[in-house]
Amino acid sequence: MTDREPEDDWSPDLLPAPISTTAVTRLHGGVANSTWLVELADGATVVVKGSLSAPPGLFRAEAEGLGVLREHGLRTPEVVSVSEASLVLRALNAELPQDDRFWESAGRAVATLHESTGTRFGWEHDGWLGRLVQRNGWDADGHRFFAENRILRYLAEPAAQRALDASDRAALERLCARLPDLLPASPAVLNHGDLWRNNLIADTDGSPVFIDPAVCWMWAEADLSMAYCTGGVPDRFFDAYHELQPPSDGWRERMDLLNLRELLSVVAHFGPAGDYTDRIRTIVKRFV
């Protein structure tokens, strides 16, 4: 993920009336929307994720996704309120326990989530990944769904057009045509959809809690690829995951290819920033 952070200013309008605050502290680590730790006048502490310029429906979709994950066995924060401008969550522990048990528990939790299988790829409606629409139109073909909605969909974004030239786009199209040869067919399972290190926090008892989902029915390895490629998630997570969901041969070699979705999302948000364009080109060259 990029180190760039949003710069929205705090506004009392991010909280529903008549809630009042005693202290507001900006939190770091977010990419698309600003986040604050807020002490309320009644003594409660909440996390407010918000922006007065957020696209309509963004925070409501996130709240819905948290509910979906909770219904399927993952721990998620309590939603205090949701509006067009913000999502307010009961505050938990942003500092993760420094032991294997936490990561083993997280890996088993995701493995259990992936036991939920669907008959098609996609979701009931489009969602969001960052501030760009996550296209979720139903498709019975996982390779076609991934090509059209997780790779090629970003090429029309103005920022991506600044980062990628015509030869890059042609190479990505050739790669998409080869996906059935590169990625084994596998069932659609319930995905968190934005499964990187910063979207894991801890409950008061040290158990893993999952935040900021972009839910859909997709391959299990698509979820794993983000945890694997964006850093900060130790091998114990994957070992514990694979105790419940045995890996297919060559799964590690496929992680970079599946993580193209994330790299393309970054350049579609921010343009030619950092080394993301070079990383995309390296991966495409490897597989085409």
Buried (B, 14 or more C-beta within 10 A) or exposed (E): BBEEBBEBEBBEEBBEEEBEBEEBEBBEEBBBBBBBBBBBEEEEEBBBBBBEEBEEBBBBBBBBBBBBBBEBEBBBBEBBBBBBBBBBBEBBBBEBBEEBEBBBBBBBBBBBBBEBEBEBBBBEEBBBBBBBBBBBEEBEBBBBBBBBBBBBBBBEBEBBBBBBEEEBBEBBBEBBEEBBEBBBEEBBBBBBBBBBBBBBBBEEEEBBBBBBBBBBBBBBBBBBBBBBBBEEBBEBBBEBBBEBBEEEEEBEEBBBBBBBBBBBBBBBBBBBBBEBBEBBBEBBEEBB
